[in-house]
Amino acid sequence: MEFEQKKMAIEQGLIPFLSAGSLASALRLWEAKYAGEPTFALTRFISELGDSAALGAPHGKVLQSLIRALNHPPASPPVHRRAVPVPETRDDATRACTLLVDTLIDRLPPDQGDGIRRYVIDHLDRLQQPAPVSNAVRAWLSRRQTMVMPIAETALTRIVNLAYVALCESVGPTKADRALHEAVLISEKASAGSGFPVRRLL
């Protein structure tokens, strides 16, 4: 099953139990920590959701809903081409990622910000990128060294997801959602005219 189709199935399975805001948080958590895991890992995913969101149903019922949705996944939506393409480069995407994550972290108390940087560094293996890319990301997070290396969009999205998961664990999903929303607004203003929209990394 393709990643997007699997993500749509997870969303479909969770819709009966979560509000729109909690659903968005749950999908980011799944993508960051469980997307590449086997089906039995859904029990851990649901358990983690139960600590941070009001599921309003027994874990077993939520698990059944997810498995049912995965066994009967929704069709992948058609890809719509933009009539007028917007120029973009991987460098634009990398700058958008570093701007968003730095903005998110810099607005936190120093100890919390350092904790999020350490969390992402400790989970760089989840980016599934070659060593030069991981080393560039580590240098950026640990020494604020500018990332000049073009990085795949999927890896950049995972970096944002990892930072968000770490923030959820630090301050809770409600405050994390608010902090991410504010960081996105600030980053959008700072990157006006860029060929890569910041929200594409969410």
FIVEXRO-587769 format. One record per residue (C-alpha): residue number from 1; x, y, z. Coordinates in steps of 0.2 Angstrom, whole numbers. Layout:
BEGIN
<n=NUM	px=X	py=Y	pz=Z>
...
// end
This chain:
BEGIN
<n=1	px=0	py=0	pz=0>
<n=2	px=7	py=17	pz=-5>
<n=3	px=11	py=29	pz=10>
<n=4	px=-2	py=42	pz=6>
<n=5	px=-16	py=28	pz=4>
<n=6	px=-10	py=21	pz=21>
<n=7	px=-11	py=38	pz=29>
<n=8	px=-29	py=41	pz=22>
<n=9	px=-34	py=24	pz=29>
<n=10	px=-27	py=29	pz=46>
<n=11	px=-36	py=45	pz=45>
<n=12	px=-52	py=36	pz=40>
<n=13	px=-51	py=24	pz=55>
<n=14	px=-48	py=38	pz=68>
<n=15	px=-61	py=50	pz=62>
<n=16	px=-75	py=43	pz=73>
<n=17	px=-65	py=45	pz=88>
<n=18	px=-55	py=62	pz=87>
<n=19	px=-59	py=80	pz=84>
<n=20	px=-52	py=89	pz=69>
<n=21	px=-37	py=96	pz=79>
<n=22	px=-34	py=80	pz=88>
<n=23	px=-35	py=70	pz=72>
<n=24	px=-21	py=82	pz=64>
<n=25	px=-10	py=79	pz=79>
<n=26	px=-13	py=60	pz=78>
<n=27	px=-9	py=59	pz=60>
<n=28	px=8	py=69	pz=63>
<n=29	px=12	py=57	pz=77>
<n=30	px=8	py=42	pz=66>
<n=31	px=19	py=48	pz=52>
<n=32	px=33	py=53	pz=63>
<n=33	px=34	py=37	pz=73>
<n=34	px=23	py=23	pz=66>
<n=35	px=21	py=25	pz=47>
<n=36	px=35	py=12	pz=44>
<n=37	px=30	py=0	pz=58>
<n=38	px=21	py=-16	pz=55>
<n=39	px=2	py=-17	pz=59>
<n=40	px=4	py=-23	pz=77>
<n=41	px=13	py=-7	pz=81>
<n=42	px=-4	py=1	pz=80>
<n=43	px=-8	py=-4	pz=98>
<n=44	px=7	py=6	pz=104>
<n=45	px=1	py=21	pz=93>
<n=46	px=-17	py=20	pz=101>
<n=47	px=-10	py=18	pz=118>
<n=48	px=1	py=34	pz=115>
<n=49	px=-15	py=43	pz=108>
<n=50	px=-24	py=38	pz=124>
<n=51	px=-12	py=48	pz=134>
<n=52	px=-14	py=64	pz=125>
<n=53	px=-32	py=64	pz=117>
<n=54	px=-49	py=59	pz=123>
<n=55	px=-53	py=44	pz=111>
<n=56	px=-70	py=42	pz=119>
<n=57	px=-69	py=23	pz=115>
<n=58	px=-60	py=7	pz=121>
<n=59	px=-43	py=5	pz=113>
<n=60	px=-49	py=-12	pz=106>
<n=61	px=-63	py=-3	pz=96>
<n=62	px=-51	py=10	pz=89>
<n=63	px=-39	py=-4	pz=84>
<n=64	px=-53	py=-13	pz=75>
<n=65	px=-58	py=3	pz=66>
<n=66	px=-40	py=6	pz=60>
<n=67	px=-37	py=-12	pz=54>
<n=68	px=-54	py=-12	pz=45>
<n=69	px=-49	py=4	pz=36>
<n=70	px=-32	py=-3	pz=32>
<n=71	px=-40	py=-18	pz=25>
<n=72	px=-52	py=-8	pz=14>
<n=73	px=-41	py=8	pz=10>
<n=74	px=-49	py=23	pz=1>
<n=75	px=-43	py=26	pz=-16>
<n=76	px=-29	py=37	pz=-18>
<n=77	px=-34	py=55	pz=-24>
<n=78	px=-30	py=60	pz=-42>
<n=79	px=-15	py=71	pz=-43>
<n=80	px=-20	py=88	pz=-50>
<n=81	px=-7	py=98	pz=-59>
<n=82	px=-5	py=116	pz=-56>
<n=83	px=-10	py=126	pz=-72>
<n=84	px=4	py=139	pz=-68>
<n=85	px=19	py=131	pz=-60>
<n=86	px=27	py=140	pz=-46>
<n=87	px=46	py=140	pz=-47>
<n=88	px=54	py=130	pz=-33>
<n=89	px=70	py=121	pz=-29>
<n=90	px=76	py=109	pz=-16>
<n=91	px=86	py=123	pz=-8>
<n=92	px=69	py=133	pz=-6>
<n=93	px=62	py=117	pz=3>
<n=94	px=77	py=116	pz=14>
<n=95	px=77	py=134	pz=19>
<n=96	px=58	py=133	pz=23>
<n=97	px=61	py=118	pz=34>
<n=98	px=76	py=126	pz=44>
<n=99	px=66	py=142	pz=46>
<n=100	px=51	py=133	pz=52>
<n=101	px=60	py=122	pz=65>
<n=102	px=72	py=136	pz=71>
<n=103	px=57	py=148	pz=73>
<n=104	px=47	py=134	pz=83>
<n=105	px=62	py=130	pz=94>
<n=106	px=68	py=148	pz=97>
<n=107	px=51	py=153	pz=104>
<n=108	px=53	py=141	pz=118>
<n=109	px=63	py=142	pz=134>
<n=110	px=81	py=137	pz=131>
<n=111	px=80	py=120	pz=140>
<n=112	px=65	py=115	pz=130>
<n=113	px=72	py=121	pz=114>
<n=114	px=88	py=111	pz=117>
<n=115	px=78	py=96	pz=122>
<n=116	px=69	py=96	pz=105>
<n=117	px=85	py=98	pz=95>
<n=118	px=92	py=83	pz=105>
<n=119	px=77	py=73	pz=101>
<n=120	px=78	py=76	pz=83>
<n=121	px=97	py=72	pz=83>
<n=122	px=94	py=56	pz=92>
<n=123	px=81	py=50	pz=79>
<n=124	px=90	py=55	pz=63>
<n=125	px=89	py=37	pz=57>
<n=126	px=71	py=39	pz=54>
<n=127	px=75	py=51	pz=40>
<n=128	px=82	py=36	pz=30>
<n=129	px=95	py=47	pz=21>
<n=130	px=113	py=45	pz=17>
<n=131	px=126	py=49	pz=30>
<n=132	px=131	py=66	pz=22>
<n=133	px=113	py=72	pz=24>
<n=134	px=111	py=66	pz=42>
<n=135	px=128	py=75	pz=46>
<n=136	px=122	py=91	pz=38>
<n=137	px=106	py=90	pz=48>
<n=138	px=116	py=86	pz=64>
<n=139	px=127	py=101	pz=61>
<n=140	px=112	py=113	pz=59>
<n=141	px=103	py=107	pz=75>
<n=142	px=119	py=106	pz=86>
<n=143	px=129	py=121	pz=79>
<n=144	px=116	py=131	pz=70>
<n=145	px=127	py=128	pz=54>
<n=146	px=117	py=133	pz=38>
<n=147	px=112	py=118	pz=28>
<n=148	px=117	py=121	pz=10>
<n=149	px=114	py=103	pz=5>
<n=150	px=98	py=99	pz=-5>
<n=151	px=88	py=87	pz=5>
<n=152	px=73	py=77	pz=-1>
<n=153	px=56	py=84	pz=4>
<n=154	px=51	py=68	pz=13>
<n=155	px=66	py=69	pz=24>
<n=156	px=62	py=88	pz=28>
<n=157	px=44	py=83	pz=32>
<n=158	px=50	py=70	pz=44>
<n=159	px=61	py=83	pz=53>
<n=160	px=46	py=94	pz=56>
<n=161	px=36	py=79	pz=62>
<n=162	px=50	py=74	pz=74>
<n=163	px=51	py=92	pz=81>
<n=164	px=32	py=92	pz=83>
<n=165	px=32	py=75	pz=92>
<n=166	px=46	py=81	pz=104>
<n=167	px=36	py=96	pz=107>
<n=168	px=20	py=86	pz=111>
<n=169	px=30	py=76	pz=123>
<n=170	px=37	py=92	pz=132>
<n=171	px=22	py=103	pz=133>
<n=172	px=7	py=92	pz=127>
<n=173	px=-3	py=92	pz=111>
<n=174	px=-13	py=107	pz=114>
<n=175	px=1	py=119	pz=117>
<n=176	px=11	py=110	pz=104>
<n=177	px=-2	py=113	pz=90>
<n=178	px=-3	py=132	pz=95>
<n=179	px=16	py=134	pz=95>
<n=180	px=17	py=126	pz=78>
<n=181	px=3	py=136	pz=71>
<n=182	px=11	py=152	pz=77>
<n=183	px=28	py=147	pz=70>
<n=184	px=20	py=143	pz=53>
<n=185	px=13	py=160	pz=52>
<n=186	px=29	py=169	pz=57>
<n=187	px=39	py=158	pz=44>
<n=188	px=27	py=162	pz=30>
<n=189	px=29	py=180	pz=33>
<n=190	px=48	py=178	pz=34>
<n=191	px=49	py=168	pz=18>
<n=192	px=36	py=178	pz=7>
<n=193	px=41	py=175	pz=-11>
<n=194	px=49	py=158	pz=-9>
<n=195	px=45	py=145	pz=-21>
<n=196	px=41	py=132	pz=-8>
<n=197	px=26	py=135	pz=4>
<n=198	px=30	py=132	pz=22>
<n=199	px=14	py=123	pz=25>
<n=200	px=19	py=109	pz=13>
<n=201	px=30	py=102	pz=26>
<n=202	px=16	py=99	pz=38>
// end
